[in-house]
Amino acid sequence: MFKARSADRSIIRLPIEQKEQAVQKDASTLLAREIYQDLATLLADSLNNQPDNDDDVDLYRSHSAILIDGKRGAGKSSVLVNLKLYLECEHPELENQVHILKPVDPTLLEDTDDLFLNVIVAAIIRDKTIARALSCADHKAEAFHHQLQVLGNTLENLQSQREKYGLDKLRAFMGSHDLMQQVHILFKKALDLIGKKLLVLPIDDVDTSMNRAFENLEVVRRYLTSPYAQPIISGDLSLYHEVTWRGFHARITDDSDIRAEDVIQKAKDLATEYQRKVMPLQLRREMPSAGSYLERKDIVLCNGANDYFSLHTFWRWVDALLNERINTSEGRRLTISVETVRELAQLIFAMRHEIPKLHAVLMGLRTNALDDYALHRLMFMPASAAQRMAQFSEDYQKAQNLTGKSQRETARNRAYADFFNQLQDVDGADLQQWQNLILESKSVLLRHLRHELSENAMYLSLMADQHFANLMKTPTAKLSDLFETPLFKPQHLSFETIKSFPKMHRQFIGDELYHRAPSTWVHSLPFNGDFPYTYPEAGYATKTKNSIALNEQTQLLIDLMLHRSFYNESKKANLIYCGRLFELVIASLVRDLEPRDITTIIARAPFYSLPAITGMVSSELETPPDEGAVDTVYDSAIADLTQQINEWRKTERIDQQLLSGWLVFNVLNRYFSQAWLFNQPLKINQNPAKESLHHLADVARRAYRSLWSAFASLEKGEVFGMPYIIADVNVGEGENFENSGLYLQNISPFMHRSGNRSFGREIRSYTHALATHPLHMLVEATYQSAGTTLELDDEFIELINVDENKSRQLTTIIKKYFKIKGPIKDALQNLEIRKLDINNIVEMAKGYHIGEETFLSNPHFDYLNTHVSKEDN
């Protein structure tokens, strides 16, 4: 596929510097070889049907027009203008017997011309070969001139037929009847003049001249029936049918009161039979679709004498630029619609500067073949890992086909072992140069799509890719603008843009958003049944608050999860949202973080939450601090988390990868559709309750697992050498996530290790990297500690959060410990007090800097000391 130019005549060379030029100079660049070969066969048949004499056309008259059927831009014109070149190279013996005129353009027919035949005769006279022969002034030239004069007189009589009467009109009618014979003889005299046996009349797009299309076909039917002439018509058969039945319809309905529905059907039936007669079925050939070329490895891109890679490889490159590592069904992938050769040629021309650069990279890999996903892997994997993936994929697929469970497991382990043991002697392109080529290629696609598909899903995805790359490579760019690109602004998408996205298979019915916020905000959102984005997160209302009573890591997680907003149309509360976890993880995939990046995330409405999507006016809620001006009580925790994330990025080679916007879009939809299940909002009239820290940590843990699983479900598949078999279930409540279907089916294949080497890290899998993300560690640690930590209710938090009398604080701690709701004095008298209770209260109070003098002066603590159970002393 990457060898030097081959002399193999079966290889088709496709020039990259050619825009839409139909005429080719080299037969090796002719695309529709099957059509050319069929035309050669049909022309040979026409030669075999030559008459013994040329006296009477009626003896040999037949409808033999060849139709090349294809939509506009399918390459029909190219076939007509290059037919002579093909015959010269592939069938010279046939080319010596036929004479191919230049294609006739129906649009050259003026409104004053009565016959399309005028244009055909003019094409014969203008032909250079015939013109040279006529200049010789021999008897054959005289005979041609004489026949041309006879034909001219016949045409003149025909054109004046309407103005004559009596015998003159009869003579004119007879002249019209004789016109076919005169055309027949003219064709024969032209062939005698140049020493050929068959005149080929290419007629390009008869259907193009819409106002004369039916009349043009009528000329073909009436006059181009000579065995000495072979018409080759190009056009769209469906369009022919349209203009034909409408022509019949106009004639049937002229001064007629027949019912309209009957006329239409009758006209269509007549059109079908008419086309069958003028363009016989056995003489119809359909142009190959552009899509049929895309998978062909025998079509090689070239520029002059330089041959590059196959068109198949080029198309895999385009697919890799759009979809990168994503493994999804065809309906969920981005693909450029290339229905015509014209569209394909324009796309190749747009990328003409990047094609030689990519070829150089592929040549550097020192291989003559790449599998279908090699270019996808090279987008983000090291070259050595990408090449080893081909064999791994084959071995892993074979393992999956084994019947026994233990056999499959053994074979899979062997596939991993062989992957680690293969030699790593492939040097890929310089990382910076390679990423520049990727970004340049995406920019070309972006410009190419701008004029026609500027509101298309592909266009928005490529814009997001550029946006992420700019944040990554520009130190002054604000990471707070992470999602400031149209792909992540669904509320602003137009209807045309929505139609270009794959459809969402949503489980919601559409009422979930209503009454969750003021109606003026919600009712304008476009989240209908066919919308390609899942619903924004409505959040779970709770009375849980932050507290200085907790350690800094726990306080940080609480603030990442809580946001004050509307939980119904008129009431506000703290709501648990999962959007900040999502934003923090995605930000960490783009570039190194600074502490202010996290504080800014906390200060704003959670990403993809209802308040963020609706653009709620901050004055109606709480005014968020400016970026970088957030004061927190857990600055050291943020600093530690930032440092850990940046170290993690280097360890997992995240800093060497470009983030795909289409990947983030797909993760977003899967993640937030799950959030509606594990962080389900309260019913509209339900009042928020006091939720434990354990509940909040559980939501955070399930959120992270859902995000992790979303990445895994998109990476698991052919790009990573595995079958596209995934567990598509909800994140459960089980404590042992590693035993769940989501983990075992989707995540664990990336987690295989051999000594200090990790499969997922070597192939640059996000799934593997997310296993050790510092945010994951924070969530899990908080969840574990929350299960054993004494929970504090809102009353307690509010009292501790203000600077109150220490004695009152101690009283509050005692009430909390014994779960006293009413007056403390009466409640204490009913308690059985143990020494352990005293010790626990003392430990709790020390955490809030309550000194010894407070213990001595507080009457409730004194009561506890003096009423300890005698059995406990």
N, C-alpha and C positions, 0 to 999 in steps of 0.2 A: 504493500500500500504506500510505502514511502521510498520506492526505488526510483532510479532515474527514468527518464522518458522511455517508454517501451515501444517496440516496433509491432507489438501485438495489435492487429487491426480490429480486434474485438473490443479494445479499450476506447471509450468515448471521452474526448478531452473537452472540458467546459471552460472557456476563457473567463477569467474573473474581471478583466478590464473592459468587458463588453457590456454596454448598457442594454439596448434593445435592438441592436443591429440584426436584421434578418439575414442579410447576405453573408455567407461564410467563405473564407478563402481556402480552408483546409477541410477535407471531407472527414477527418478524424474528429472534428468538432460538431458534427451533425448529431442531434439528440435522438429524434424519433426513428431509430433504425428500422423498427418493425414496420412502420408506415411506409418508409422508402422502399423496403423490400416488397411489400404488398403492391405498391404502385408499379414497380418493375415487373412483377408477375402479371398484373392486369394489362400493362402496355404490351407485353409479349403476346398475350391472348388476343389483343386487338390487331396486332400485326398478322396473326394467323388467320384472322377473319377478313383479310383484304379481298375485294371483289376481283373477278377476272377481267372486267372492263369497267369503264366509267360512264356508260351511256345513260342509265336510268337510275336515279337515286331511289325510286320507289321499290326497286327490286332488292335493295340492300338496307333500306331505311330501318333504323332501330334506335331505341332509347338506351344509350350506353354511358350516360354521364356518371362519373365516379364522384362520390361525395366523401370529403374529409370532414367528419363531424367533430366539433369541439367548441367549447365556450370561448368567449373573447379572451385573448391572451394565452391560448393553449399552445401556440406555436404553429398554427396552420399556415400562416403566410410564409414562415421560414421554410416549411416543407415545399411549398410551391416554387419559391425563388431559388432553392438549392437542389431541386430535383435533377437538374442537368449536371451539377457538380457530382452528385451521388452516382449517377449513371456513368459518368466519365471514369470514375475511380473503381466502381464495383461491377459495372456491366457495360464495358466499352462496346461490345458487339451490338448491344441493344441501342446504345446512344448513337451509333452510326446509322441507324435506320429510322430514328424518330427525330423530329425537330420540335423543340419546346419553345413556345413563344413566352415573352415576358408576361407575368400575371396581369390580367385585365382588372382594372379598378372600376367598379360600378359607379363610384362617386364622380367619375369623370363625365358621366352622361349628363348633359345639360337638359334643362327643362324643355328646350326647343327641339331636342332630338326625339324622333318618334320611335326609334328602334335601338335597342341595345346592340343590335347587329352592326350599327354604324361604328360603334367602338371596337368591335371585334375585327371588322374589315380594316379599320385604321391601324390596329395592332399588327396585322399581317403586313401592311404596306410599310410601317415604320421599322419592322424588324431588320436589323443590320445585315443579317445573312441574305435575306431576300432582297434588300436594297442593293447590296453589292452585285448579286446575280442580275438584277434588272439593269444595272449600269453596263453590262456586257453587250446589250443590244443584239442578241441572237434571236433565233426563231422561237425559243422557249420564252424569252422575255416579251416578244411580240404577242405570243399566244396569251400570256398572262394579262398584258395590257388590253388585249381585245376582250377577254373574258371580264375584266374589270369594267370595261365600258358597257358591256351587255348587262352586267349586274347593276350598274348605275342607272341605266335606262329603266330596268325593271323596278328599282326602288323609286324612281321618279314617278312612274305610272302608279305605283302603289300609294304614294303619298298624295297624289292628286285624284285618287279614286272618288272621294266624296264630292268633288266639284264637277264631275262628269255625269252625262246622262246618255241613255240609249246605248248604241253600239260602242261608243267610247268608254262607257262605264263597264260594258261587258269585256272589252279588250283589257281594260285595267284590271278587272277581276282575274282574267286569265293570266295576266302578268304576275299577279300576286300568287296565284297557284304555282307558277313556274319559278318563283323565287327560291324555293328549296333546291330545285335542280341547278339553278345558276350558282348558288352558294357551294353546292356539292362540286361542281366543275371548277370553281375558283380554288377550292382547297386542293384539287388534283393538280391544277396548273402550278400552284405555288410549290407543291412537292416535286413536280417534274423540274421546276426551275432550280431547286437546290439539291436534287438527287436523293431525296428521302422518301420514306414510304408512309409515314404517319405524322400528322400535325397535332401536337398536344396543345390544347387551349386552356391554360389555368385561369380560372375566374375566381378572384379572391373576395370572399364575403359578399355574396349576392344579397344577403339579408341586411347589409350595412345601410344601403340606400332604402330606407323604410318606405318612402313614398312611391318607389318604383319597384319594390322587391317582387311583387307578384308578376308585373309586366316583364321583368327580367327573366324570371323562370319560364314565362310563356315563350320568350325568344328561344331559350334552350330547348323547350319542348318542340317548337315548330321547325327550327332551322338548323340546329346543331345535332342532326341525326345521321350525318354522312359517315360512312365507314372510314373515310380518309381523315376524319377529325375525331380526336378524343378529348371531350370536355372533362376537366377536373375542377369540381366546384368545392370551395371550402365555405364553411359556415356552421352555425348552430342549428341543428335539426329541429330543436324545440321552437326556435324562433322562426324557422322556415314554416313550420306547421301553423304558428300563430298568424303570420302574415297571409298564409294561403287560405286558411279557413275564413279569415276576415274578408279576404278578397271575394271568395264565394258568397259570403254572407251579404256583402254589398250588392252583388248581382241578383241574389235571390229576392232580397227585400225591396228591390227597385219597383215602385208602383205596385206593391203587394200588400195584402192584409193578412198574410199568414201569421200564425201565432209565433211570438218571439222565441219561446223555448224550443219549439219544433225546428225553427230556422237554424238556430245555433247548432243543434245536434246534427242536422242534415249537412250544414256547412262543414263541420268537423269530419264527418264521414267522407264527404267529397274530398276534403283536403288530404286525408289519409291515403285514399286511392290515387289521387293525383300525384302525391309524392312517391308512391310506390311505382308509378309509371315513369315519371321523369327521372327519378334517382332510385333505380332498382336495388332491392335489399342486398343482393349478392355483390353489389358494387359500392357498398357503404363501408367506410373504415372510420373507427373512432380513435381520436387522438388520445395517447396515454395521459393520465392525470399527472400533474406535477408531483403529487404525493407518491406516485409509483416510482419516480426517479429517486426520491430521497433515501430509500433503503438500498440503492444499488451501489455496489462496490466497484463496478466496472466503469463508472463515470468519475473521471478524475479532474479536479480543478487544475487549471494551468494558466500560464501567462507567457506567451511566446513559446520558447523552447523549454521553459521550466515547468515541470510537472510537480504538483503538490500532493495532497491527500485526496481521498475519494469524497464524493458528495455525501455518502453515508457518514463518513467521519465528520464532515462539516456540520451535518444536521445533528449529530450527537453533541457536537460542541455547542451549538445553539441551545439545545435542550439542557446541557449542563449549565450554561450561563443563566438560564431561567429557573431551573429547579435544583441545581447543585446536589446536595446530599439527600433530598427528600425522596422517599419511596412511598408513593401512593398510587391508587388506581388512576387510569387514564383520565377519568372525568374530573380528577382533583389536581391535575398537573397543568402548568402553563405551557401553551404551545402556540407558535405563530401559525396562523392559517395561511398556507401556501397552496392555492387552488390552481394557479396558472403558471406557465413557464415565465411569463412576464414578471409576476411577483417574485419568483425564484431568482430570476436574473437581476432584478433590482436589489434584492437582499444580498446576493453575492457581491455585486458591485459596491454596495455600501460597506462591506467588510473586506474589500480588496487589499487594504493596507495591513490588516491584522492576519490575514491568511498566511502570507510568507513567514511572519513571526511565529505563528503557531506551528507551522511546518518545521521550522528550525528547532523548536523545542522538542517536537516528536522525533525528529531525526536524532537528537541528542540522547534519546532513550535507547538507541541501538536495538530496535526491534522492528520487525516487518509486519507486525500485526498487533492490533489492540482489540480487546473485547468491547462490547457495547457500553460498558460503564467505566471504562478506563479514564475517559476525559472527565467524567463526574468526580472520580476519585482524585484525579490530579488537581482539581479545583481547591482541595484543602488538605490532602494527604501528601507526605513526602513521596517522591518518585519511587523510592525503593519499596515502601509499603504498598503503593498503588500497583506495582508490578507483581508483588507477591500475592495480592488479593485475587488475581485471576485464578491461580492454582488453588488458593484457599476456597474460593467460591465453588469450584468444581468438586473439591473434596467434601465440602460441607453439604452441598446438594445431594451428593451420593449417599452421605450418611443419613440424611433425612429420608431417603427412600428405602432404607433397611426396615425390616418388619419388627424385629425384637427391640425392646426398649434399651436393654444393656448393649446390644450391638450398635444402636444409634449413638449412645453415649460414648462408647469406645471409639467409634469412627470420628465423632465430632472432636474428641480430645486429640486424636491423631492429626486431624486437620489443623488444630491450633498449634500442636507441636511442630508440624512441618512448616507452618507459617513462621514460627520463631527461628527455625533452624535454616531457612533458606538464606543463601548468600545475599548480602546487601552491597552490591557493587555498582549500583546505578546512581549516577550523579544527575540530579534534576537541574532545572534552570535556577538561576539566582532568585531567591525568594522575592526580593523587591521588584526585580524585572518581571517576574512571573505575575505577581499581583497587579503590577501596572498594566500588563497585557490583558488580564481579566477585566480590570476596570475600564480600559480603553475599549474593549469589545462590548462591554455593557453600555458604554456611552454611545457607541455607534448604533446599537440596537435602539437605544432611547431616542436618538435623533431620527432614526429610520421610522419609528412608530409615531413620532410626534404629529405629523401632518394628517395621518389617517386614523390613528388609534390613540390619541392623546388622553382619552378617558378610559382606556382599556386596563384591565387588571394587570397585564404584563407591564404596561407603561408605569403604573403606580408602583409595582414591585421593583422595577429597575431604578425608579426614583428613590425608593427606600434604600436600595443597595448603595447608591451613591451617597445618600445622606449618612448612613452608618459609616461608610468609608471616610467621609469627610470628618466626622467626629473622631474617628480613630487616628487619622493622620494629621489633624489640625489641632495643636495644643490649645489654641485660643478659643476653639469652638466649645460651646456650653453643653455639657452632658445633660443639663436640664431640658434641652431641646430634643431629647432622644426620640420621642414619638411625634415631633413636629414635622410630619410628612404626610401627604394625603392618604396613604395606605392605612394609616392608623387614625383617620378622622372620618369614620363611617357616616357620621351625621351630616357631612357636607357632600356626599357623593350624589351624582346625578343619576337619573333613571337609566340612561344609556350605559353608564359605568357599571351599575348594579347588574345589568344583563350580561356583562362580559365575564363575571365571576362564576366559578362553579357554584351550584346551588347548595344551600345548607339543608341538611336533614335534621330539622330541629324537633325536639320533643315537647316544646312549649306551644301554647296555643295563642299567645299574643296579649293576654290580659295581665301578664305578670308585672308589667311596668306601670300600669295605670294606678293612680292614687298613691304611688310610692313617693311622689314629690308633687309640687304644685303643677296643676294640669297644663299651665301655659308652657312648662318646660318639657313635659313628657309627651304631650299629644303631637308635638311637631317632629318627634323622632321617627326615622324611617324603618323601624324594625318590624316589618310585616312578615308574612309567612315565607316569602321568597328571598328575603334579604340574606346576602352571603355572610353576614357576621352574626355571631351569637349575641344574645341580649347583654347589655352592660350589667354589671353586678349591682344588685339592689342593697345588699348588705343585711346583716343581722343586728337588730337593735338590742342594746344591752345597757345596764347601768354600771358596768365595769369601768373603772378609771385607772389611771396611772397612780403610782404612789412611791414616795421616797422610802417606804418601808421595804421595798424590794431591791435586789441587787441590780447593778447597772445593766447587765445583759438582759435580764427579764424586763426591765423598764423599756429598753430599746425595742424588744420584740412587741411589747404591748402597744407602743406608739406606732410601730410599723403596721399593726393590725387595726387600730382604732381610728375613727374619724367622726367628728360631730357633723351630723347632717339630718335631713328629713327622713324619717322612717315611714311617715305617711304624709298625706297632702298638707297637714296643718301642724304636725308635731315633730319635734326634733329630739335627738338622743345621740349617744355614742353608738356607732355602728361598726361591726367587725367587717372588714373588707380584705380581700386577698390581692388587690391590685398592686400594692407597694412591693410585695414579695416578688411579683412578676417583673416589675420595673427594675428592681435592684438586680435580679439575676440577668436580665437582658442587658442592662448597663454594664455588668461585669464581663459580658461577652464582647463588648465593643472596645473598651480601653481600660487602663488603670483608673481607679477611683481616688478621689480626695474626700476627706471627711465632710466637706460642705455638700458633696453630691448626695450623701445619705441624708443629711439634715434637710436639704431641699426637698427630697422625696417625701420626707415626713411632713414637711410644712404644707404641701399641696394636697389637694383631693387625690385619693388613690387612683391610679391609672385604670381606665376603662370601668370606673364606677359610675353610677347614675349621676352623682353630682359633677363628675368630671366631663361626662359625655354631654350633659345638658348645659354645661357652662353656667352653673348656678352663680348668681351674683354674690360675691363674698360678703357684702354688707348685710345680706340676709342671714348669713351664718356667722362665721368668725373670720376676721381679716387675717390672712396668713402673713407671716413675716416675709420680708424680702429675702431673695436668695443670698445665702451666706451670712444672714443675720440672725440665725436661729440659736437661741440659748437653750441648752439642755442640761440636765443633771447627770447625763451619762456620756460626757464627751470622751472619756477614756475608752469606753466600750465601743464607740463609733470609730475612734482612732485605731483600736485593735482590730476591729472587723475590716476596716479599710486596708490595713496592712496585710491581714491574712488573705483577703481577696486578691490583692496584687501579687502576693507570693504564689497563690493558687494558680493565677493566670500564667505565670511563668512555668510552674511545674507541669501543668496540663497542656502547655503550648497554645493556650488560647490567644496569647499575644501575637501569634503567627498566622491567625486566621481572619478572613473577612466574613462578616455576618450577613446572611441572606435575609432580605426582607420578606420573601415568600415563606421561608421557614418560620419566621416569627409570626407572620399572619396565621399560619396553620396551627402553630402552638397556641396562639392567643385563643382561637376558636375552641380548641379542645379543652384548654385550661378553664376558661370562664364558663363554658357549658357545664363542666363538672362542679364549678364553684356554686352554681345554683342548686346543686344536690347536697353537698356537704356543708354549705353555709347558707342554707335556705332561709329567706327572709321570713319575718313574722307575718301572720295574717294582718290584714289592714287594721282591724280594730283590737288587735292583741297588744297588751301593754308590755313594755320591756321588763325583764326580770333581772335579778342579781345573778350574774353568771360567774362561776369560779374561774380562777386563773387557769385551772386545768382545762376547762372548756375552750378558752381562747387558744391555749397552746395546742390543743388537739386540732382545732381548725387550721392553725398554722402548719402543723405537721402534715395534715391531709392535703393542704394546699401545695406544700412543697412536693409531696409524693405525686400529686396530680400533675404538677409541672414537669417533674422528672419523667413520669410515664408518657406525657405528651411528646417530649423530645424523643423518647425511645420508640414510640409507635410510628414516628415519621422517619427515623433512621433505620429501623429494622427492615431489611429488604435487600434487593439486588446490589445496590451501590456498595453495601458493606458485605457483600458475598453471601448473604443469607436469603432464604425464601421469604416472600412477603406473607408471613403467617404471624398475626399479632393477636394478642388478647385485647378485646375491645369492651372492657367492663368498667364499672365505676370503682373509684377508690373506696375500699371498704374500711371498716372500723377495727379490723384485726390488729393486735399488737405486733404480730410477727409478719411484717410486710414482705420479708424475704421469702416467705412461703406462698405468697399470693400469685395468682395467674399473671397479673401485670408484671411482677418482678421476674418470675421464672421464664415467661415467654418473651417479654420485650426487653428487659434490662440485663438479665444475667448473661446473655450471649456476648455482651460487650465487656463483661467484668473478668474474663478469663485471664489468669496470670501464670507466668512461668518464672519462678525465682523473683528477681527484682524487675522483670519486664511485664508490662501490661498490654494486652491486646488492644483494648479500647484507647489507651494513650497513644500507641504507635500509629493507629489509623485515625487519630484526631477526632474521636467520637465525643460529642457533647454529652451523650448519655453517661459515658464513663466519667467524664469530668464532673458532672453534677453530683456524683456519689460523694465527692469530697469537698464540695463547695462549703465555704465557711458559714454561709447562711443555713445550710443544712445542719451543720454541727450546732449552731446556735438554737435552731428550732428543736432539735432532738434533746439537747441538754436542758432547755427550758421545760419541755414536756416532762422529762424524767423528774426534774426537781419539783415541778408543780404537783406531781402526784403525791409528794410527801410533805409539802410545805403547808403550814397552817394558813387557810384562806382568810382574807380580810374583807369585810363587807364595806359598802360605801360610807356608812355612818362612821366607821372606824377610820377609813382613809381620809375623810373630810376633816375629822378632828385632828388627826396627826399632821395633816398637810398645812395647818395654820399654827402660828406660834401661841400656844395656849399654856395655861398653868400646868406644870408638870404633874401636880397631884390629880388634875382632871384627866390627864393623859393616862396615868396609871389606873384610874378607875375604869376608863374605857377599855384598857387591856384586860382587866379582870372580867368585865362584862363579856367581852368577846371570848375569852377563854372558856367561861362557863355557859356561853350562849344565853345570856340573860337579856330578855327583851324589855321587861318592865323595870320598876324601881329596884335598885340593887340591894337596898337594906333588907327588905322582906325576903328577897330571893336567896341571899346568903344564908339565912337561918334554916333553909330547907336543904342545904347542901351537905354532903359527906366529904370533908376536906382531907386530902392526903398530903404528905410531905412532898411527893412528886409534883403535885399541883403548884405548891409554893415555888419549887425550884424552876418549873417551866415558866411561870409568870415573871420571875426575876430575870431569866434569860431573855425573854421577849422584851422586857422593859429596858434592859441594858442596850438593846439594839437601837433604842430611841433616846439614849443619853440621859436616862432617868437615874439620878444619883441616890445615895444612901439616905440623905435627909428627907427625900420625898417618900421613901418606903416607911420611914419612921413617923412621918407626919400624916400619912394617909390613913383615915379611920377604917376603910374597907380592907386594906392590906393588914392592918393591926388585928382586925376581927379574924381574918384567915389564920394568922399566926397563933392566935390564942384558942382557936377551935379546931386544931388539927386532930384527926381521929386518934384516940388512945391506942388503938390496935396498930396504928402506923408509926407510933413513937418507939 
